[in-house]
Amino acid sequence: MPSPNPIPIQTNLVFRPAPNDQQNGSPRAVQYSKHKHSRSSYSEGSPLTAVSRNNSLSFRPLKRSTPSPNKTIAVINASGRQAASLIRIATAVGFKVRAQLRNLEGVIATEVATNPNVTVFVGELYVRNKPDDKQDVTAHGDLPGILVNHGLITELFRGAQLAFINTTFYGNEIHIGQAIADAAKEAGVQHYVYSSMPDHAKYDAAWPSLPLWAAKHEVEEYVRKIGLPATFVYTGIYNNNFTSLLYPLFCMELKTDGSFEWQAPFHPDAKLPWLDAEHDVGPAILQLFKDGPPKWNGKRIALAYEYLSPLEACEAFERGLGRPVRYKRGPIQVKVKIPEGYREQLEALEKLFSLSNNDPKKQPPYFGDQDLDSRCPDDALALWEGPRGLEEYAREIFPMEEEANGMTWMFSDDEDGFPCEPVSSVTTVPEETGDRAADNEGEKDEESFDEGLVMRGLKRDEEDWLA
């Protein structure tokens, strides 16, 4: 059932009709009285005065109403960066949203749940056959006893005409993705946008499949099979992934000299697609909905606004931060607790982007298909022309993200010229290798298997880390 909305639903504003141009057979005169002490909204000496006097005390054209979209979008994983970006902009222009949230914890979930144009459905997309079962629901493959929450999914699509779906690894992603597609077709959804990713093994048998991406690829094939009017977006690496917290793969580690270092297995000169998910996913998806299936049905879209090598990405980050940022090619380091499904993904990714490959031309395309990679950023710019690049993100957003996570390096330096020590309430665990330390072999924290990498900084409260 939908959760009660703490903010009352607002009714549409009533616009007064424009006055008739004719009144009693003669033109209607519109006059504005001007108090002797009143001034224009520009100063009298402003150069803008000569250009425009269309301010609050001069002539203003009469307002006319604009039509509001009379459609509802079904969204899952609504606290994720992609979905939250769409919800933010779609509701601002009048769309209604029916949104699934895993829980109501965190700043983004709170933002979504208190949006008056959103009906929220709180619950997991999976259900346990046995309520006391504690097995990990993030591992790839068949999960005995972990079923699909068909009731929630069916209710989510009630009255929806559009859908934006970004499945995650909580529960059997393939079964859940197929059930969502079936529900959308049953509900008569007119345009189904699915956030997909490639199965690299389908492009080259020598390349390993990345579990989380391969699951999305299989769901995409199912959506095509059942004939939904659908579009498939392939998102690049999030600018928002970078953090100085000890998260694997995108840790921008703060050094004692005030510089940052990013270590990853990608070849330093091989191009990768980049996207500011929070800023740019919403406008792009909204444009897909506006254009509709006649233009985009069945199409794959490379949703990335920059195509940069790791070295170029670090250079952009350095320009934004105004301090050195170095790239170090090396293995993925796991120093914090992570869900098992993500661990499997990282291990496969390290094989795909092998450290033994010294030729950037031989690194597999990020999207599997070289043609799709080569369409960055043209595909994305055809939808939305105002993206936030990595340099702008580093300059304007990264310090705020870091502060929200409890860091203080951006405020002041100590007497020796080094940045303040990073402070965070994110809990870490001792570093483990990809195969885990021997004394931890086979052990799992059954009570909190999916609680790794949760934002618990000074301002975030609690927020899901992976979207």
Secondary structure per residue as TSV (DSSP state, phi and psi in degrees):
chain	resnum	aa	ss	phi	psi
A	1	M	-	360.0	147.8
A	2	P	B	-61.8	145.5
A	3	S	-	-77.0	148.7
A	4	P	-	-63.2	134.8
A	5	N	-	-89.2	123.6
A	6	P	S	-70.3	-15.6
A	7	I	S	-110.9	127.4
A	8	P	-	-59.0	144.2
A	9	I	-	-66.6	130.2
A	10	Q	-	-89.7	138.0
A	11	T	-	-81.1	158.8
A	12	N	-	-66.0	145.6
A	13	L	-	-68.5	143.5
A	14	V	-	-92.1	121.2
A	15	F	-	-94.9	134.0
A	16	R	-	-74.6	140.5
A	17	P	-	-65.1	147.6
A	18	A	-	-62.8	142.0
A	19	P	-	-65.2	149.0
A	20	N	-	-65.0	144.4
A	21	D	S	-71.9	-22.8
A	22	Q	E	-109.9	134.4
A	23	Q	E	-138.2	117.7
A	24	N	T	58.6	34.9
A	25	G	T	82.6	-2.2
A	26	S	E	-128.3	156.2
A	27	P	E	-56.0	141.0
A	28	R	-	-85.6	125.0
A	29	A	-	-89.9	134.8
A	30	V	-	-112.4	119.6
A	31	Q	-	-121.0	147.4
A	32	Y	-	-123.7	124.1
A	33	S	-	-80.9	148.1
A	34	K	-	-127.8	117.2
A	35	H	-	-68.4	148.2
A	36	K	T	-65.5	-21.0
A	37	H	T	-97.7	-0.9
A	38	S	-	-76.5	154.4
A	39	R	-	-132.1	159.5
A	40	S	-	-72.6	166.6
A	41	S	S	-74.5	-13.0
A	42	Y	S	-101.0	151.1
A	43	S	-	-69.0	153.2
A	44	E	T	-61.7	-29.7
A	45	G	T	-92.8	2.9
A	46	S	-	-71.1	138.5
A	47	P	H	-63.4	-21.4
A	48	L	H	-68.6	-21.5
A	49	T	H	-63.3	-38.3
A	50	A	H	-70.9	-22.7
A	51	V	H	-86.9	-44.3
A	52	S	-	-148.7	133.3
A	53	R	-	-115.8	19.3
A	54	N	-	-80.5	70.3
A	55	N	S	-118.2	-167.9
A	56	S	T	-64.3	-18.5
A	57	L	T	-115.6	8.1
A	58	S	S	-118.5	-173.4
A	59	F	-	-62.4	133.6
A	60	R	-	-128.8	131.1
A	61	P	-	-62.8	147.4
A	62	L	-	-66.7	139.1
A	63	K	-	-73.0	147.9
A	64	R	-	-130.0	147.9
A	65	S	-	-72.0	149.9
A	66	T	-	-116.3	144.0
A	67	P	-	-67.2	139.9
A	68	S	-	-94.5	142.6
A	69	P	-	-60.1	131.1
A	70	N	-	-103.0	49.5
A	71	K	-	-135.7	155.1
A	72	T	E	-119.7	137.0
A	73	I	E	-107.7	127.3
A	74	A	E	-89.2	132.2
A	75	V	E	-136.4	137.0
A	76	I	S	-110.2	168.3
A	77	N	S	51.4	48.8
A	78	A	T	-69.1	-13.7
A	79	S	T	-92.6	-0.5
A	80	G	S	-72.9	160.3
A	81	R	H	-63.2	-41.2
A	82	Q	H	-64.3	-53.6
A	83	A	H	-65.0	-41.7
A	84	A	H	-63.1	-36.1
A	85	S	H	-62.8	-43.9
A	86	L	H	-66.1	-45.8
A	87	I	H	-58.5	-41.2
A	88	R	H	-59.2	-47.5
A	89	I	H	-85.4	-35.0
A	90	A	H	-65.7	-42.8
A	91	T	H	-70.1	-26.6
A	92	A	H	-67.1	-26.7
A	93	V	T	-104.6	8.3
A	94	G	T	113.6	-4.9
A	95	F	-	-70.5	151.6
A	96	K	E	-98.3	152.7
A	97	V	E	-133.1	137.5
A	98	R	E	-111.4	113.8
A	99	A	E	-121.8	133.0
A	100	Q	E	-93.8	130.9
A	101	L	E	-123.4	139.1
A	102	R	S	-66.1	-37.0
A	103	N	-	-160.2	179.1
A	104	L	S	-104.6	19.7
A	105	E	-	-89.8	141.2
A	106	G	S	104.6	160.7
A	107	V	H	-69.0	-36.6
A	108	I	H	-72.8	-42.5
A	109	A	H	-60.4	-38.6
A	110	T	H	-65.3	-41.7
A	111	E	H	-60.4	-45.5
A	112	V	H	-65.9	-46.6
A	113	A	H	-67.7	-24.2
A	114	T	T	-98.9	5.0
A	115	N	-	-76.6	121.3
A	116	P	T	-65.3	-15.3
A	117	N	T	-98.1	11.8
A	118	V	E	-119.1	130.6
A	119	T	E	-101.0	121.8
A	120	V	E	-102.0	137.9
A	121	F	E	-119.6	112.8
A	122	V	E	-96.6	123.6
A	123	G	S	158.4	162.7
A	124	E	-	-80.3	154.8
A	125	L	S	-83.1	-3.9
A	126	Y	E	-118.9	161.1
A	127	V	E	-134.1	149.4
A	128	R	E	-90.4	134.0
A	129	N	S	-62.7	-34.1
A	130	K	S	-119.5	114.5
A	131	P	T	-55.1	-29.7
A	132	D	T	-89.5	5.5
A	133	D	-	-68.6	132.3
A	134	K	-	-113.7	16.0
A	135	Q	-	-66.4	153.4
A	136	D	-	-67.7	125.2
A	137	V	S	-97.8	7.8
A	138	T	S	-101.3	-11.3
A	139	A	S	-66.6	149.1
A	140	H	S	-77.8	146.0
A	141	G	S	105.3	-172.3
A	142	D	-	-68.5	136.8
A	143	L	-	-121.3	93.3
A	144	P	T	-57.5	133.6
A	145	G	T	87.0	-6.5
A	146	I	E	-105.5	112.8
A	147	L	E	-110.1	176.2
A	148	V	E	-93.2	137.3
A	149	N	-	-83.9	76.6
A	150	H	H	-62.9	-34.4
A	151	G	H	-61.3	-47.0
A	152	L	H	-64.2	-43.6
A	153	I	H	-63.4	-43.6
A	154	T	H	-61.5	-44.1
A	155	E	H	-65.8	-34.5
A	156	L	H	-59.0	-36.9
A	157	F	T	-89.5	0.1
A	158	R	T	-64.2	116.0
A	159	G	T	80.9	7.6
A	160	A	-	-91.5	140.0
A	161	Q	S	-106.2	-21.2
A	162	L	E	-128.8	161.6
A	163	A	E	-149.7	138.4
A	164	F	E	-122.6	118.1
A	165	I	E	-123.9	121.2
A	166	N	-	-126.3	93.1
A	167	T	-	-70.8	156.5
A	168	T	-	-127.7	178.0
A	169	F	S	-85.8	10.3
A	170	Y	S	-81.7	108.3
A	171	G	S	91.4	-179.3
A	172	N	-	-75.0	103.1
A	173	E	H	-61.0	-36.6
A	174	I	H	-67.9	-48.2
A	175	H	H	-62.3	-42.5
A	176	I	H	-64.9	-44.4
A	177	G	H	-61.4	-39.4
A	178	Q	H	-68.1	-40.8
A	179	A	H	-64.5	-38.5
A	180	I	H	-64.6	-43.4
A	181	A	H	-63.0	-41.9
A	182	D	H	-61.1	-43.6
A	183	A	H	-64.9	-38.4
A	184	A	H	-64.4	-41.9
A	185	K	H	-66.9	-41.9
A	186	E	H	-61.6	-34.9
A	187	A	T	-81.4	-5.9
A	188	G	T	76.1	32.1
A	189	V	-	-59.3	131.8
A	190	Q	S	-84.3	-27.9
A	191	H	E	-149.8	121.3
A	192	Y	E	-115.6	111.2
A	193	V	E	-103.5	119.9
A	194	Y	E	-113.9	129.9
A	195	S	E	-84.3	101.9
A	196	S	E	-107.2	176.4
A	197	M	-	-153.0	166.7
A	198	P	-	-85.8	158.1
A	199	D	-	-104.2	101.2
A	200	H	G	-58.8	-32.1
A	201	A	G	-63.3	-23.1
A	202	K	G	-73.2	-19.8
A	203	Y	T	-95.3	-30.9
A	204	D	-	-154.1	120.3
A	205	A	T	-62.6	-19.9
A	206	A	T	-79.4	-12.5
A	207	W	S	-93.3	136.1
A	208	P	-	-76.2	151.1
A	209	S	-	-77.2	140.5
A	210	L	-	-90.7	117.4
A	211	P	H	-50.3	-48.0
A	212	L	H	-69.2	-33.8
A	213	W	H	-77.3	-39.6
A	214	A	H	-62.3	-35.0
A	215	A	H	-63.5	-42.3
A	216	K	H	-63.6	-40.1
A	217	H	H	-61.2	-40.4
A	218	E	H	-67.1	-37.6
A	219	V	H	-64.8	-41.9
A	220	E	H	-56.9	-45.1
A	221	E	H	-61.5	-36.2
A	222	Y	H	-67.8	-41.6
A	223	V	H	-59.5	-41.8
A	224	R	H	-64.8	-40.4
A	225	K	H	-62.1	-39.2
A	226	I	T	-87.0	-1.1
A	227	G	T	79.6	25.0
A	228	L	-	-67.8	140.4
A	229	P	-	-70.3	102.2
A	230	A	E	-136.1	155.3
A	231	T	E	-129.9	146.3
A	232	F	E	-122.3	117.3
A	233	V	E	-102.0	135.3
A	234	Y	E	-110.9	108.8
A	235	T	E	-86.9	141.5
A	236	G	-	-76.7	-174.0
A	237	I	E	-66.0	131.5
A	238	Y	E	-70.0	130.8
A	239	N	G	-56.6	-35.1
A	240	N	G	-70.2	-7.1
A	241	N	G	-69.0	-28.2
A	242	F	-	-67.3	137.0
A	243	T	B	-158.1	150.5
A	244	S	S	-84.8	-3.7
A	245	L	S	-66.2	161.8
A	246	L	S	-83.3	43.3
A	247	Y	-	-80.1	145.8
A	248	P	S	-71.1	151.8
A	249	L	S	77.3	-44.2
A	250	F	S	-121.1	31.3
A	251	C	B	-73.7	118.2
A	252	M	E	-94.7	85.4
A	253	E	E	-70.6	128.5
A	254	L	E	-83.3	122.2
A	255	K	-	-93.2	164.7
A	256	T	T	-66.3	-21.1
A	257	D	T	-88.1	5.6
A	258	G	S	90.8	-2.6
A	259	S	-	-87.4	171.4
A	260	F	E	-120.3	152.8
A	261	E	E	-137.3	130.7
A	262	W	E	-111.7	121.5
A	263	Q	E	-111.1	128.4
A	264	A	E	-157.2	164.0
A	265	P	S	-83.8	-5.4
A	266	F	S	-63.5	144.0
A	267	H	-	-62.5	135.3
A	268	P	T	-62.3	-22.0
A	269	D	T	-109.7	2.1
A	270	A	S	-88.0	134.0
A	271	K	-	-72.2	144.9
A	272	L	E	-133.6	149.4
A	273	P	E	-84.7	142.6
A	274	W	E	-129.5	147.2
A	275	L	E	-150.2	135.4
A	276	D	-	-90.4	96.2
A	277	A	H	-60.8	-45.3
A	278	E	H	-64.2	-36.9
A	279	H	H	-85.8	-36.2
A	280	D	H	-118.3	-13.3
A	281	V	H	-67.1	-47.3
A	282	G	H	-55.0	-53.8
A	283	P	H	-60.7	-36.5
A	284	A	H	-67.4	-46.1
A	285	I	H	-65.7	-38.2
A	286	L	H	-60.1	-39.3
A	287	Q	H	-66.9	-35.8
A	288	L	H	-59.2	-43.9
A	289	F	H	-64.6	-38.1
A	290	K	H	-66.3	-42.4
A	291	D	H	-71.7	-39.8
A	292	G	-	80.6	175.5
A	293	P	H	-57.6	-32.1
A	294	P	H	-53.3	-30.8
A	295	K	H	-97.3	-32.9
A	296	W	H	-119.9	2.0
A	297	N	T	-59.7	126.9
A	298	G	T	80.4	-4.6
A	299	K	-	-80.5	147.3
A	300	R	E	-101.3	135.4
A	301	I	E	-124.5	128.0
A	302	A	E	-81.8	102.6
A	303	L	E	-93.2	83.3
A	304	A	-	-153.4	136.5
A	305	Y	S	-104.6	-6.0
A	306	E	E	-140.2	149.1
A	307	Y	E	-128.0	91.9
A	308	L	E	-125.9	145.3
A	309	S	-	-75.5	163.3
A	310	P	H	-55.0	-37.6
A	311	L	H	-65.2	-43.0
A	312	E	H	-67.1	-36.2
A	313	A	H	-63.6	-42.3
A	314	C	H	-67.8	-34.8
A	315	E	H	-64.2	-41.8
A	316	A	H	-64.0	-41.7
A	317	F	H	-64.7	-38.6
A	318	E	H	-65.2	-42.0
A	319	R	H	-63.0	-38.4
A	320	G	H	-69.7	-41.1
A	321	L	H	-85.0	-24.9
A	322	G	T	72.6	27.6
A	323	R	S	-148.1	156.5
A	324	P	-	-60.4	138.6
A	325	V	E	-133.1	118.0
A	326	R	E	-111.4	147.9
A	327	Y	E	-104.2	135.0
A	328	K	E	-127.0	117.8
A	329	R	E	-79.5	124.9
A	330	G	-	-170.9	177.4
A	331	P	-	-67.8	159.2
A	332	I	-	-74.7	126.1
A	333	Q	-	-99.2	128.3
A	334	V	B	-110.2	105.8
A	335	K	-	-116.4	0.6
A	336	V	S	-132.7	165.3
A	337	K	-	-69.0	130.5
A	338	I	-	-133.2	154.4
A	339	P	-	-61.3	149.7
A	340	E	H	-60.7	-38.5
A	341	G	H	-60.8	-38.5
A	342	Y	H	-72.5	-33.7
A	343	R	H	-60.8	-44.5
A	344	E	H	-61.2	-39.3
A	345	Q	H	-62.9	-45.4
A	346	L	H	-65.0	-39.6
A	347	E	H	-63.9	-41.1
A	348	A	H	-69.5	-38.2
A	349	L	H	-63.6	-37.0
A	350	E	H	-66.5	-29.5
A	351	K	H	-76.2	-40.7
A	352	L	H	-64.4	-47.2
A	353	F	T	-99.2	68.7
A	354	S	-	-64.9	137.8
A	355	L	T	-68.2	-18.1
A	356	S	T	-80.7	-10.0
A	357	N	-	-83.7	115.9
A	358	N	-	-103.1	4.6
A	359	D	-	-112.5	113.3
A	360	P	G	-60.5	-27.5
A	361	K	G	-71.2	-17.5
A	362	K	G	-97.0	-0.6
A	363	Q	S	-72.1	131.3
A	364	P	-	-58.4	143.2
A	365	P	-	-58.6	142.1
A	366	Y	T	-58.7	-39.4
A	367	F	T	-92.5	12.9
A	368	G	S	79.1	-48.2
A	369	D	-	-96.9	119.5
A	370	Q	H	-62.0	-32.3
A	371	D	H	-62.2	-40.8
A	372	L	H	-67.4	-41.9
A	373	D	H	-59.4	-42.5
A	374	S	H	-69.4	-13.3
A	375	R	T	-89.1	10.0
A	376	C	T	-89.1	130.6
A	377	P	T	-100.7	15.7
A	378	D	H	-59.2	-42.9
A	379	D	H	-57.0	-47.4
A	380	A	H	-68.5	-40.5
A	381	L	H	-68.1	-19.8
A	382	A	T	-70.9	-16.3
A	383	L	T	-103.3	-37.3
A	384	W	-	-153.6	123.0
A	385	E	S	-105.5	12.4
A	386	G	-	-120.9	50.1
A	387	P	-	-73.3	162.7
A	388	R	-	-105.5	113.1
A	389	G	-	-77.5	174.2
A	390	L	H	-65.0	-37.9
A	391	E	H	-64.3	-45.6
A	392	E	H	-64.0	-40.4
A	393	Y	I	-59.9	-45.9
A	394	A	I	-63.6	-36.5
A	395	R	I	-76.5	-41.9
A	396	E	I	-105.3	-29.4
A	397	I	I	-110.1	-41.4
A	398	F	H	-54.7	-45.4
A	399	P	H	-60.9	-36.0
A	400	M	H	-70.1	-39.4
A	401	E	H	-60.9	-42.7
A	402	E	H	-65.1	-41.9
A	403	E	H	-62.6	-41.3
A	404	A	H	-63.8	-25.7
A	405	N	T	-88.7	5.0
A	406	G	T	97.7	5.9
A	407	M	-	-82.6	154.9
A	408	T	-	-128.6	5.5
A	409	W	T	-62.4	-23.7
A	410	M	T	-81.6	-5.4
A	411	F	T	-89.9	-55.9
A	412	S	-	-156.9	162.7
A	413	D	B	-103.9	156.8
A	414	D	-	-81.8	-178.2
A	415	E	T	-67.0	-19.0
A	416	D	T	-90.1	0.1
A	417	G	S	89.1	1.4
A	418	F	-	-90.2	152.0
A	419	P	B	-67.3	157.6
A	420	C	-	-58.8	151.2
A	421	E	-	-64.5	136.5
A	422	P	-	-65.3	137.8
A	423	V	-	-124.8	131.2
A	424	S	-	-153.7	150.5
A	425	S	-	-98.2	12.9
A	426	V	-	-72.5	126.5
A	427	T	-	-80.8	132.2
A	428	T	-	-117.3	163.3
A	429	V	-	-125.0	162.9
A	430	P	-	-56.5	150.3
A	431	E	-	-63.0	140.0
A	432	E	B	-122.7	152.6
A	433	T	-	-79.2	175.0
A	434	G	T	-59.6	-27.5
A	435	D	T	-98.0	4.0
A	436	R	-	73.3	152.3
A	437	A	-	-67.0	149.6
A	438	A	G	-59.7	-37.5
A	439	D	G	-75.0	-8.2
A	440	N	G	-106.9	5.7
A	441	E	T	-55.2	125.8
A	442	G	T	79.2	-6.3
A	443	E	-	-86.0	141.6
A	444	K	-	-140.0	143.3
A	445	D	-	-84.3	95.0
A	446	E	T	-67.7	-24.3
A	447	E	T	-79.9	-21.9
A	448	S	S	-143.3	42.5
A	449	F	T	-61.5	-28.4
A	450	D	T	-106.9	20.4
A	451	E	-	-100.3	5.2
A	452	G	S	-69.6	152.7
A	453	L	S	54.6	51.2
A	454	V	-	-105.7	130.5
A	455	M	B	-68.9	120.2
A	456	R	-	-134.7	51.6
A	457	G	-	-82.3	-171.9
A	458	L	T	-65.6	-30.1
A	459	K	T	-117.1	-17.3
A	460	R	T	-79.0	-27.0
A	461	D	-	69.4	-80.7
A	462	E	S	-158.3	134.6
A	463	E	B	-152.0	136.0
A	464	D	-	-60.3	139.2
A	465	W	S	-91.7	-23.7
A	466	L	-	-118.5	132.4
A	467	A	-	-127.2	360.0
